[in-house]
Amino acid sequence: MSYNSFGHLFRVMTWGESHGPALGCVIDGCPPGITFTREEVQRFLDKRRPGQSKLTTQRQEPDQVEILSGVMPDDETPEKLTTTGTPISMMIRNTDQRSKDYSEIRNRYRPGHADYAYDLKYGIRDYRGGGRSSARETAARVAAGAVARKIVPHLRVRGAMVQMGTKKIDRTRWNWDAVDTNPLFCPDPDVVEEWTEYLNALRKDGNSVGAVIEIVAEGIPAGIGAPVYAKLDQEVASHLMSINAVKGVEIGNGFEAAEITGVENADEMRMGNDGSVRFMSNHAGGVLGGIATGQPLVARFAVKPTSSILTPRKSVTAEGKDVDVVTKGRHDPCVGIRAVPIGEAMVACAVADHYLMHRGQTGRVEKEY
């Protein structure tokens, strides 16, 4: 199987399967001299880690990261690691696989999953949780994203769930401080209880629901990106679209831009007191013509409902017989919850990659806004 890596200068290859002994990533192209700690990587993995509430899969994985190469520990402070410019390899061991949960679907295609398409292409599939196509693979991306954040000075990437099913947040109540205080990563604390009850009811009914996640990246230097085949928003969309279960991506106003006029959509500008250009709005989501404006990059992505549900669904077997499928095991009733830190990581990787490409092309980086 090819295509296990993404990025240009900051290139990430992930490896491993859901029910294998371990999974991980190799980062190629990280500059030397970048400092970070294992605990900083672990902090982001802990956000994504399963089994932390009844609202996510009950698979119990500690997701403890092991950093195997590409760094030098500080003589006086060993926990402080400095990149050497060589490939950084990180590994996360699987400790709570229950492959027997999937024995009944060995030859059955789960509706909504990649089972049929995967088997059609390769002639073999890992029925134990999806193998390589499992969302378990995304733990490695989160680890890579933690390193990517360190490459761009002043970069801050944050994500939140802004919609669950048809239920949306009230943006006038947006509170970033609330995101890490509830299991839904929701920025509107007034809807958390309602959403929790709704999701619990779906879980008890053997059902699931989709979600919309919003990622905001601040501190992006103006000028990174390119106008044609390496647009910043193009790369961000590609990175986000590669996440399991993602079915749509928009930047800035996104599809709403098709519903308004040019007068409403244009981000007007004025000169600030410090002599810098100031935008009066950010409908473009921080990118114009594929190039960063210095404003916050805003991206949203839609995650479909979890396909692994306890409600019987019509399907077929590998032998061509009609069958009803019930997917047993431990699954997220709303996979969008744990997609928040994954989306953050993928945006961080895209921005870091473009930051390095810009530096290589122009030899400079414009100021941050």
C-alpha positions in Angstrom: 0.0 0.0 0.0 1.4 3.4 -1.0 0.5 6.9 0.1 1.2 6.7 3.8 2.8 10.2 4.0 1.9 13.8 3.6 3.7 17.2 3.4 6.5 18.6 1.3 9.4 19.8 3.4 7.8 18.9 6.7 6.9 15.4 5.7 5.1 12.9 7.9 4.8 9.2 7.3 2.5 7.2 9.6 2.7 3.4 10.2 0.9 0.7 12.1 -2.6 -0.8 12.4 -5.5 -0.5 14.9 -4.9 -4.0 16.3 -1.2 -4.4 15.7 1.4 -4.1 18.5 2.0 -0.4 17.9 1.6 2.5 15.6 3.6 5.7 15.0 5.1 8.3 12.7 8.3 9.4 11.2 8.8 13.1 10.6 11.3 13.9 7.9 12.4 17.5 7.3 12.0 19.0 10.8 14.8 21.6 11.1 17.5 21.1 13.7 17.4 23.2 16.9 13.7 22.9 17.6 13.2 22.2 21.3 10.3 20.4 22.9 9.5 17.8 25.6 7.9 14.4 25.5 5.3 15.8 27.9 4.3 18.5 25.4 3.6 15.8 22.8 1.8 13.7 25.4 -0.5 16.6 26.3 -2.0 16.6 22.8 -2.3 12.8 22.7 -4.2 12.9 26.0 -6.8 15.2 24.3 -7.4 12.5 21.7 -7.0 9.5 23.9 -10.0 7.1 24.0 -12.0 6.0 27.1 -12.0 9.4 28.9 -15.8 9.7 29.1 -19.0 7.7 28.3 -19.3 9.9 25.2 -16.4 8.2 23.4 -15.2 4.7 22.8 -14.4 2.8 26.0 -11.2 1.3 24.5 -8.6 1.9 27.2 -5.3 3.1 25.6 -2.8 5.1 27.6 -1.3 6.3 24.3 2.1 6.9 25.9 4.5 8.3 23.2 8.0 7.0 22.9 10.4 9.2 21.0 13.0 6.9 19.3 15.2 9.1 17.1 15.9 12.6 15.8 16.5 14.4 19.1 19.2 15.1 21.6 18.5 15.4 25.3 19.8 18.4 27.2 22.8 17.6 29.5 21.4 19.5 32.4 17.6 19.0 31.7 17.2 15.6 30.1 13.5 16.0 29.5 14.3 18.9 27.2 14.8 17.5 23.7 16.4 19.3 20.7 15.8 18.2 17.1 19.0 17.2 15.2 17.5 17.6 11.7 17.4 13.8 11.2 14.1 11.8 11.0 12.1 11.9 14.2 10.5 8.6 14.9 7.7 8.3 17.5 5.8 5.2 18.6 2.6 4.5 20.5 1.9 1.0 21.7 -1.5 -0.6 21.4 -2.4 -2.3 24.7 -6.2 -2.9 24.7 -7.0 -4.6 21.4 -10.1 -6.9 21.5 -9.9 -8.4 18.0 -12.5 -11.1 18.9 -15.1 -8.3 18.9 -14.8 -8.2 15.2 -14.9 -12.0 14.5 -18.5 -11.9 13.3 -17.7 -9.4 10.5 -14.7 -11.2 9.1 -16.5 -11.8 5.8 -19.2 -9.1 6.2 -18.9 -5.6 4.8 -20.0 -2.9 7.3 -22.2 -0.3 5.7 -20.6 3.2 5.7 -17.2 1.7 6.3 -14.3 1.3 3.9 -14.6 -2.5 4.1 -16.0 -3.1 0.6 -13.9 -0.5 -1.2 -10.7 -1.6 0.6 -11.3 -5.3 -0.3 -12.2 -4.4 -3.8 -8.8 -2.6 -4.2 -6.4 -4.8 -2.3 -8.1 -8.2 -2.2 -7.5 -8.4 1.5 -8.6 -6.4 4.5 -7.9 -6.3 8.2 -11.4 -6.8 9.7 -10.1 -6.2 13.2 -11.2 -2.6 13.6 -10.3 -1.6 10.1 -6.6 -2.1 10.4 -4.7 0.7 8.6 -7.9 2.5 7.8 -9.0 2.8 11.4 -9.1 6.2 13.1 -6.6 4.7 15.6 -4.0 5.7 13.0 -4.7 9.4 13.8 -2.9 9.2 17.1 0.4 9.3 15.1 -0.8 12.5 13.4 -1.5 14.2 16.7 2.1 13.4 17.8 3.5 14.9 14.6 1.3 18.0 15.0 2.8 18.6 18.5 6.2 18.9 16.9 4.8 21.0 14.0 3.5 23.6 16.4 7.1 24.2 17.6 8.4 25.1 14.1 6.4 28.3 13.5 7.1 31.1 16.1 4.0 32.3 17.9 1.7 29.7 16.2 -1.4 28.9 18.2 -3.8 26.3 16.9 -7.1 25.6 18.6 -10.2 23.6 17.8 -13.8 23.2 19.0 -16.9 21.3 18.1 -19.4 23.9 16.8 -22.2 21.6 15.7 -23.5 18.1 16.6 -26.2 16.8 14.3 -28.6 19.7 13.8 -27.6 21.3 17.1 -25.4 24.4 16.7 -23.6 26.6 19.2 -24.5 30.2 19.8 -21.5 32.1 18.6 -22.2 35.1 20.8 -21.3 32.8 23.7 -18.0 31.5 22.3 -15.6 30.9 25.1 -12.2 29.3 24.4 -11.6 28.7 28.1 -14.7 26.4 28.1 -13.4 24.1 25.4 -11.0 22.1 27.7 -13.5 21.9 30.5 -16.1 19.7 28.9 -15.7 16.3 27.1 -17.3 17.7 23.9 -14.6 20.4 23.3 -17.6 22.8 23.0 -17.0 26.6 23.2 -20.6 27.3 24.2 -21.0 26.0 27.8 -24.7 26.6 27.8 -25.3 23.8 25.3 -23.0 21.1 26.8 -25.7 19.5 29.0 -28.2 19.4 26.2 -25.7 17.9 23.8 -24.6 15.3 26.3 -28.1 14.1 27.0 -28.8 13.9 23.2 -25.7 11.9 22.6 -26.3 9.6 25.5 -29.8 8.8 24.1 -28.3 8.0 20.7 -25.7 5.8 22.3 -28.3 3.8 24.2 -30.3 3.4 21.0 -27.3 2.0 19.2 -27.1 5.0 17.0 -24.6 7.8 16.2 -24.4 11.3 14.9 -22.1 13.6 12.9 -20.5 16.9 13.8 -18.8 20.0 12.6 -15.4 21.0 13.9 -13.8 24.5 13.7 -10.1 25.0 13.8 -8.5 28.5 14.3 -4.8 29.0 13.7 -3.3 32.3 14.9 0.1 33.7 14.5 0.5 32.6 10.9 3.1 34.8 9.1 1.6 36.8 6.2 2.9 35.6 2.9 3.2 31.9 3.3 1.4 29.8 0.7 1.4 30.1 -3.1 -1.1 31.4 -5.7 -1.5 28.3 -7.9 -0.7 24.7 -7.0 0.5 25.0 -3.4 -2.2 27.2 -1.9 -2.2 27.3 1.8 -6.0 26.8 2.0 -5.7 24.0 -0.6 -3.2 22.2 1.6 -5.1 22.7 4.8 -8.3 21.3 3.1 -6.3 18.3 1.8 -4.9 17.6 5.3 -8.3 17.9 7.0 -10.0 15.8 4.3 -7.6 13.0 4.9 -8.9 12.5 8.4 -11.2 9.4 8.8 -14.9 10.1 8.4 -14.4 13.7 7.1 -16.8 14.5 4.3 -16.5 18.2 3.8 -14.1 21.1 4.4 -14.6 24.9 4.2 -12.2 27.8 4.7 -13.5 31.1 6.2 -17.1 31.7 5.1 -16.9 28.5 3.0 -20.3 27.6 1.5 -21.9 30.6 3.1 -20.0 32.7 0.6 -22.2 31.4 -2.2 -25.3 32.9 -0.4 -24.1 36.5 0.1 -23.1 39.4 -2.1 -19.7 40.7 -3.0 -20.3 43.7 -0.8 -21.0 41.5 2.2 -18.1 39.1 1.5 -15.3 41.5 0.9 -12.8 41.9 3.8 -12.3 45.7 3.8 -9.0 47.2 4.9 -7.7 50.3 6.6 -4.3 51.4 7.8 -3.7 50.9 11.5 -2.0 53.5 13.8 1.2 51.4 13.6 1.3 51.7 9.8 0.2 48.1 9.2 -2.8 47.0 7.2 -5.8 46.1 9.3 -8.7 44.0 8.0 -12.2 44.9 9.2 -13.5 41.3 8.8 -12.2 37.8 8.0 -14.7 36.2 5.6 -11.7 34.8 3.7 -10.5 32.8 6.7 -7.0 34.2 6.7 -6.1 33.2 3.1 -6.4 35.2 -0.1 -5.3 33.8 -3.4 -3.8 30.8 -1.6 -1.5 33.1 0.5 -1.8 33.9 4.2 -2.9 37.4 5.0 -1.7 37.3 8.6 -5.3 37.0 9.9 -6.4 33.9 11.8 -6.8 30.9 9.5 -10.3 29.5 10.0 -11.2 26.1 8.8 -14.2 23.9 9.4 -14.8 20.2 8.6 -17.8 18.0 8.7 -17.5 14.5 10.2 -20.1 11.9 9.3 -21.9 9.8 11.9 -19.9 6.8 13.2 -20.6 3.9 10.9 -20.1 1.2 13.6 -23.5 1.1 15.3 -25.6 -1.6 17.1 -28.6 -1.0 14.9 -28.8 -3.7 12.2 -28.0 -2.4 8.7 -28.4 -4.2 5.4 -25.2 -5.3 3.6 -23.6 -8.3 1.8 -20.9 -10.8 2.5 -17.6 -11.3 0.7 -19.3 -14.4 -0.9 -22.1 -12.3 -2.3 -24.9 -13.1 0.1 -27.4 -10.6 1.6 -26.9 -10.1 5.3 -27.7 -7.7 8.2 -24.7 -6.3 10.0 -24.5 -5.2 13.7 -21.1 -3.8 14.6 -20.2 -4.9 18.1 -17.3 -3.6 20.1 -16.3 -0.2 21.5 -17.1 2.8 19.3 -17.6 6.5 19.5 -21.3 7.6 19.2 -19.9 10.9 17.8 -16.5 10.5 16.3 -16.3 14.2 15.8 -15.5 14.7 19.5 -12.0 13.2 19.2 -11.5 14.7 15.8 -10.9 18.1 17.4 -7.2 17.5 18.4 -6.7 15.6 15.1 -7.9 18.6 13.1 -5.6 20.9 15.2 -2.6 18.6 14.4 -3.3 18.5 10.7 -3.6 22.3 10.4 -0.4 22.7 12.4 1.4 20.3 10.0 0.2 22.2 6.9 1.2 25.5 8.3 4.6 24.3 9.4 5.2 22.8 6.0 4.3 26.1 4.2 6.4 28.1 6.7 9.5 26.0 5.8 8.7 26.2 2.0 8.3 30.0 2.2 11.6 30.3 4.1 13.3 28.2 1.5 11.9 30.2 -1.4 12.3 33.7 -0.2 14.8 33.4 2.6 12.6 35.4 4.9 9.3 35.3 6.8 6.9 38.2 7.0 5.8 39.6 10.3 2.9 38.1 12.2 -0.3 40.0 12.7 
